[in-house]
Amino acid sequence: MKIPSIFVGCGPFGLQRLRVLIENTNFLPVACVDKNTSDVKKRLKNDKVTKKLNLHHNVFPSIGQAIKNKKAKVCFIFVAADQHANLITQSLKNNLHTYCVKPIAINKKEFKSIYLLIKKKKNLQFLQGYNNQWNEAAIHMYKAINEQKIIGKIIGGQCVCWGRQNLSLSPPHIEVKKSGMFFLALACHQLSQLVAIKGLPEYVTSYVHKKVDKDIGQLGVFGTSGGQCIFEYQGKIPFTYTGTRAAHGNPYGFASRWSGQWIIHGEKGDLKRDGGRITIFKNGQVISDNFLKDLDNNLLKDEETQFLKFYEMIKLSNNKKNSLKKIHEDSMNTWILMEACNESAKLNKKISVKNFKKKLLGKRL
């Protein structure tokens, strides 16, 4: 049976996701929320997919008004990052399972408030969306390392994300005017995969690039264009990351710009990933070389896979042995790690991720 849902944010990006929910999942959108109700009604009426559900008759300016008029159990949020925390709070307080595209918060205060509310709403499922984690190549990399254990224990590695992204808007895009948004909104695409594979490191040392490039909207705000960091895992195992969204070109191509160029060194072998190509090396030989699908067009299939995982999380929410709880935990830990990168860069020193998390959440771990 399909789960009745509220969908927030019907701009071009959100509308693509709404169509996926309707056509390819077990969620049933019954209402939409957007501040521009009149424009959205016209947009939904003219869309072949949404028109079938008469969604243009059920557009509301707030989640509260939507839930008063339509019965729903789930809320999906696809709006600008500076609106996420408020909308998540509204959704959870209306007792809705909540899915919000990354980042769920743009500062520590917002994240702590959301975290504590999620803890109170133990009967609800919550997921921060990281669609890059769910393409075929990313899933293959995770399974090869964590389930098949092809390369054995990880003893080092690196990820590079290098690209040029045009964020030139008037007024300026939130991701170029708000401090720290490179890690929170772009590096998370790659490093959510690292958190899923290896969890949180013990320490992080981080630096950020300062870049002014008006052609692509870069204003020189701290932590918005790129950064580099060293993660130290238990046993002094290092993993490095280098990324920028303000490069002078895209030397690795579009897919690798988002998914990352990876080399992971294990006790029994090495894994190299270049977009959708994953190669395994052992004893000086190539033992496998797979060409898999990386990013789907507009990341729609990747989003769909994550929607399906969220559906499973809801269906298994009362099962104490629910292995899918790790997906939620990884998504929250990714935000914590990204903000720890910002903290290290601001303080210009190596920091303990455990201590940072404890201070952030104000509790014993």
C-alpha positions as CSV (number, residue, x, y, z in Angstrom):
1,M,0.0,0.0,0.0
2,K,1.3,3.4,-0.9
3,I,2.1,5.9,1.9
4,P,0.3,9.3,1.7
5,S,2.9,12.1,1.6
6,I,3.3,15.8,1.5
7,F,5.9,17.3,-0.9
8,V,7.5,20.6,-0.1
9,G,9.2,22.7,-2.9
10,C,7.9,22.6,-6.4
11,G,10.7,24.4,-8.3
12,P,12.3,22.7,-11.3
13,F,14.6,20.5,-9.1
14,G,11.8,19.5,-6.7
15,L,9.3,18.8,-9.5
16,Q,11.6,16.3,-11.0
17,R,11.7,14.4,-7.7
18,L,7.9,14.7,-7.3
19,R,7.5,12.9,-10.6
20,V,9.8,10.1,-9.5
21,L,7.8,9.7,-6.2
22,I,4.6,9.4,-8.2
23,E,5.8,7.1,-11.0
24,N,8.4,4.8,-9.3
25,T,7.8,4.5,-5.6
26,N,5.3,3.4,-3.0
27,F,4.7,6.9,-1.8
28,L,1.6,8.7,-2.8
29,P,1.8,12.6,-2.8
30,V,-1.5,14.0,-1.6
31,A,-0.5,17.6,-1.2
32,C,2.2,20.1,-2.1
33,V,3.7,23.0,-0.1
34,D,5.2,26.1,-1.6
35,K,5.1,29.8,-0.8
36,N,4.3,30.6,-4.4
37,T,0.9,28.7,-4.3
38,S,-0.6,30.3,-7.4
39,D,2.4,29.7,-9.7
40,V,2.8,26.1,-8.4
41,K,-0.9,25.3,-9.0
42,K,-0.4,26.3,-12.6
43,R,2.8,24.3,-12.9
44,L,1.2,21.2,-11.5
45,K,-1.9,21.5,-13.6
46,N,0.2,21.7,-16.8
47,D,2.4,18.7,-15.8
48,K,1.1,15.4,-17.2
49,V,2.3,13.4,-14.1
50,T,1.1,15.6,-11.3
51,K,-2.2,16.4,-13.0
52,K,-3.3,12.8,-12.8
53,L,-3.4,13.1,-9.0
54,N,-5.1,16.5,-9.1
55,L,-2.3,17.9,-7.0
56,H,-2.9,21.4,-8.3
57,H,-6.1,21.4,-6.2
58,N,-4.0,20.7,-3.0
59,V,-1.3,23.3,-2.8
60,F,-0.7,25.0,0.5
61,P,1.6,27.7,1.9
62,S,2.7,25.6,4.9
63,I,3.0,22.1,6.2
64,G,0.6,22.8,9.0
65,Q,-2.1,23.9,6.6
66,A,-1.5,20.9,4.4
67,I,-1.8,18.4,7.2
68,K,-5.1,20.0,8.3
69,N,-6.6,19.4,4.9
70,K,-5.0,16.1,3.9
71,K,-4.1,13.0,5.8
72,A,-0.4,12.1,5.4
73,K,2.4,10.2,7.1
74,V,5.5,11.4,5.3
75,C,7.0,14.7,4.3
76,F,9.6,15.3,1.5
77,I,11.5,18.6,1.5
78,F,13.3,20.0,-1.6
79,V,13.9,23.7,-1.1
80,A,16.9,26.1,-0.5
81,A,19.2,25.1,2.3
82,D,18.4,28.1,4.5
83,Q,14.8,26.9,4.8
84,H,15.5,23.3,5.7
85,A,15.8,23.5,9.5
86,N,12.4,25.4,9.9
87,L,10.6,23.0,7.6
88,I,12.1,19.9,9.2
89,T,10.9,21.2,12.5
90,Q,7.4,21.8,11.2
91,S,7.3,18.3,9.7
92,L,8.5,16.4,12.8
93,K,6.2,18.4,15.1
94,N,3.3,17.3,12.8
95,N,4.4,13.7,13.4
96,L,5.5,13.1,9.8
97,H,8.4,10.8,8.8
98,T,10.7,13.3,7.2
99,Y,13.1,13.2,4.2
100,C,15.1,16.3,3.5
101,V,17.7,16.9,0.8
102,K,21.1,17.8,2.1
103,P,22.2,19.8,4.1
104,I,19.6,19.7,6.8
105,A,21.2,22.6,8.6
106,I,23.5,25.5,7.7
107,N,24.9,26.0,11.3
108,K,25.5,24.1,14.5
109,K,22.5,25.6,16.3
110,E,20.1,24.4,13.6
111,F,21.7,20.9,13.6
112,K,21.5,20.5,17.3
113,S,17.8,21.6,17.4
114,I,16.9,19.0,14.7
115,Y,19.0,16.3,16.3
116,L,17.3,16.7,19.7
117,L,13.8,16.8,18.1
118,I,14.5,13.6,16.2
119,K,15.6,12.0,19.4
120,K,12.2,12.9,21.0
121,K,10.3,11.6,18.0
122,K,11.5,8.0,18.3
123,N,8.6,6.6,16.4
124,L,9.5,8.7,13.3
125,Q,12.0,8.0,10.6
126,F,14.3,10.8,9.4
127,L,16.8,10.8,6.5
128,Q,19.1,13.5,5.1
129,G,19.2,12.9,1.4
130,Y,22.7,12.2,-0.2
131,N,21.7,11.0,-3.7
132,N,25.4,10.5,-4.9
133,Q,25.7,7.6,-2.4
134,W,23.1,5.6,-4.3
135,N,24.2,5.2,-7.9
136,E,25.3,1.8,-9.1
137,A,29.1,2.6,-8.9
138,A,28.8,3.9,-5.3
139,I,26.9,0.9,-4.1
140,H,29.4,-1.5,-5.9
141,M,32.3,0.3,-4.1
142,Y,30.6,0.0,-0.7
143,K,29.8,-3.7,-1.2
144,A,33.3,-4.5,-2.5
145,I,34.9,-3.0,0.6
146,N,32.4,-3.7,3.4
147,E,30.6,-6.9,2.4
148,Q,32.9,-8.8,0.1
149,K,36.0,-7.4,1.8
150,I,37.9,-7.7,-1.5
151,I,40.8,-5.3,-0.4
152,G,40.8,-6.3,3.2
153,K,41.2,-3.7,6.0
154,I,41.7,-0.1,4.7
155,I,45.1,1.3,5.6
156,G,44.9,4.5,3.6
157,G,43.3,6.3,0.7
158,Q,42.3,9.5,-0.9
159,C,39.4,11.2,-2.7
160,V,39.6,14.1,-5.2
161,C,36.6,16.1,-6.4
162,W,37.6,18.8,-8.8
163,G,35.2,20.9,-10.9
164,R,33.9,24.2,-12.0
165,Q,30.2,25.0,-11.0
166,N,28.4,28.1,-12.0
167,L,26.4,29.4,-9.0
168,S,26.1,33.0,-10.3
169,L,22.7,34.3,-9.2
170,S,21.1,37.6,-8.1
171,P,20.7,37.8,-5.2
172,P,23.7,35.5,-4.5
173,H,23.1,31.7,-4.0
174,I,23.1,30.6,-0.4
175,E,26.0,28.3,-1.1
176,V,28.3,31.2,-2.0
177,K,27.3,33.7,0.7
178,K,27.0,31.5,3.8
179,S,30.3,30.5,5.5
180,G,31.2,26.8,5.4
181,M,28.8,25.7,2.6
182,F,31.5,23.9,0.5
183,F,31.8,21.1,3.0
184,L,28.1,21.1,4.0
185,A,26.7,21.2,0.5
186,L,29.3,19.7,-1.9
187,A,32.0,17.7,-0.2
188,C,29.2,15.8,1.5
189,H,28.5,14.2,-1.9
190,Q,31.8,12.4,-1.7
191,L,32.4,12.1,2.0
192,S,28.9,10.6,2.8
193,Q,30.3,7.6,0.8
194,L,33.4,7.5,3.1
195,V,31.3,7.7,6.2
196,A,29.1,4.8,5.0
197,I,32.2,2.7,4.3
198,K,34.4,3.6,7.3
199,G,32.4,5.7,9.7
200,L,33.7,8.8,11.5
201,P,37.5,9.3,11.8
202,E,39.1,10.1,15.2
203,Y,40.7,13.4,14.0
204,V,40.5,15.9,11.2
205,T,42.8,18.6,10.0
206,S,41.2,20.8,7.4
207,Y,41.9,23.8,5.2
208,V,39.8,25.9,2.9
209,H,40.5,27.6,-0.4
210,K,39.7,31.3,-0.7
211,K,38.5,32.1,-4.2
212,V,36.9,35.1,-5.9
213,D,35.5,34.3,-9.3
214,K,32.6,36.5,-10.2
215,D,31.9,34.6,-13.5
216,I,30.7,31.6,-11.4
217,G,29.4,33.6,-8.4
218,Q,32.3,33.0,-6.0
219,L,32.6,36.0,-3.6
220,G,35.5,34.9,-1.5
221,V,33.4,33.9,1.5
222,F,35.1,31.6,3.9
223,G,34.7,27.9,3.1
224,T,32.5,28.2,0.1
225,S,34.7,27.3,-2.9
226,G,36.9,24.4,-1.9
227,G,39.0,22.6,0.8
228,Q,41.4,20.0,1.7
229,C,41.6,17.7,4.8
230,I,43.3,14.8,6.4
231,F,41.2,12.3,8.3
232,E,42.9,10.1,10.9
233,Y,41.1,6.9,11.7
234,Q,41.8,4.5,14.6
235,G,45.3,3.2,14.4
236,K,46.6,6.3,12.7
237,I,45.1,5.3,9.4
238,P,45.1,8.3,7.1
239,F,42.6,9.3,4.4
240,T,42.9,12.6,2.5
241,Y,40.3,14.7,0.6
242,T,40.8,17.5,-1.9
243,G,37.9,19.3,-3.5
244,T,36.8,22.4,-5.2
245,R,33.7,23.7,-7.0
246,A,35.6,26.8,-8.3
247,A,38.3,25.2,-10.5
248,H,39.3,26.6,-13.9
249,G,37.9,23.5,-15.6
250,N,36.5,20.0,-15.1
251,P,39.6,17.8,-15.7
252,Y,37.9,14.6,-14.5
253,G,34.6,15.0,-16.4
254,F,31.2,15.6,-14.9
255,A,30.6,12.3,-13.1
256,S,33.9,12.3,-11.3
257,R,33.4,15.9,-10.4
258,W,30.5,14.8,-8.2
259,S,31.2,11.2,-7.3
260,G,34.9,11.7,-6.8
261,Q,38.2,10.2,-8.0
262,W,39.1,7.5,-5.4
263,I,42.1,5.3,-4.6
264,I,41.7,3.1,-1.5
265,H,44.6,1.1,-0.2
266,G,43.8,-2.1,1.6
267,E,45.9,-4.9,3.3
268,K,44.9,-7.3,0.5
269,G,44.4,-5.0,-2.5
270,D,43.7,-1.6,-3.9
271,L,40.5,-0.1,-5.2
272,K,40.5,2.7,-7.8
273,R,37.3,4.5,-8.8
274,D,37.0,6.9,-11.7
275,G,33.3,7.9,-11.9
276,G,31.6,4.6,-12.9
277,R,34.8,2.6,-13.5
278,I,36.0,0.6,-10.5
279,T,39.3,-1.3,-10.8
280,I,40.7,-3.8,-8.2
281,F,44.5,-4.4,-8.0
282,K,46.2,-7.3,-6.2
283,N,49.8,-8.5,-6.3
284,G,50.7,-6.2,-9.1
285,Q,47.8,-7.4,-11.3
286,V,44.3,-6.1,-12.2
287,I,41.9,-8.7,-10.9
288,S,38.7,-6.9,-12.0
289,D,37.8,-3.8,-14.0
290,N,34.1,-2.9,-14.0
291,F,32.3,-0.2,-15.9
292,L,29.2,0.7,-14.0
293,K,26.6,3.4,-14.1
294,D,27.6,6.5,-12.2
295,L,25.3,9.5,-12.0
296,D,21.9,9.2,-13.6
297,N,20.6,12.1,-15.7
298,N,19.7,14.8,-13.1
299,L,20.4,12.1,-10.4
300,L,16.8,10.9,-10.7
301,K,17.5,7.2,-10.5
302,D,19.9,7.8,-7.6
303,E,17.2,9.7,-5.8
304,E,14.7,7.0,-6.5
305,T,17.0,4.4,-4.9
306,Q,17.2,6.5,-1.8
307,F,13.4,7.0,-1.7
308,L,13.0,3.2,-1.8
309,K,15.5,2.8,1.1
310,F,13.5,5.4,3.0
311,Y,10.3,3.5,2.4
312,E,12.0,0.3,3.8
313,M,13.1,2.3,6.8
314,I,9.5,3.3,7.5
315,K,8.1,-0.1,7.0
316,L,10.7,-1.6,9.4
317,S,10.6,1.3,11.9
318,N,9.2,-1.0,14.7
319,N,11.8,-3.7,14.1
320,K,14.6,-3.3,16.7
321,K,16.9,-5.3,14.5
322,N,16.4,-2.9,11.6
323,S,19.8,-2.8,9.8
324,L,18.6,0.2,7.9
325,K,19.1,2.4,10.9
326,K,22.7,2.7,9.8
327,I,21.5,4.8,6.8
328,H,20.0,7.4,9.1
329,E,23.1,7.4,11.4
330,D,25.5,7.7,8.5
331,S,23.6,10.7,7.1
332,M,23.7,12.5,10.4
333,N,27.3,11.6,11.0
334,T,28.2,13.0,7.6
335,W,26.8,16.4,8.6
336,I,28.8,16.3,11.8
337,L,32.0,15.4,9.9
338,M,31.5,18.2,7.4
339,E,31.0,20.8,10.1
340,A,34.1,19.3,11.9
341,C,36.0,20.1,8.7
342,N,34.8,23.7,8.9
343,E,35.7,23.9,12.6
344,S,39.2,22.7,12.0
345,A,39.8,25.2,9.2
346,K,38.4,28.1,11.3
347,L,40.6,27.2,14.3
348,N,43.6,26.2,12.1
349,K,44.3,23.1,14.1
350,K,43.7,19.3,14.2
351,I,40.5,18.5,16.2
352,S,39.0,15.4,17.8
353,V,35.8,14.5,15.9
354,K,34.5,12.7,19.0
355,N,35.0,15.8,21.2
356,F,33.5,18.0,18.6
357,K,30.4,15.8,18.4
358,K,30.1,15.8,22.1
359,K,30.4,19.6,22.4
360,L,28.0,20.0,19.5
361,L,25.3,17.8,20.9
362,G,26.0,18.7,24.5
363,K,25.9,15.1,25.8
364,R,28.1,12.1,26.7
365,L,28.9,9.8,23.9
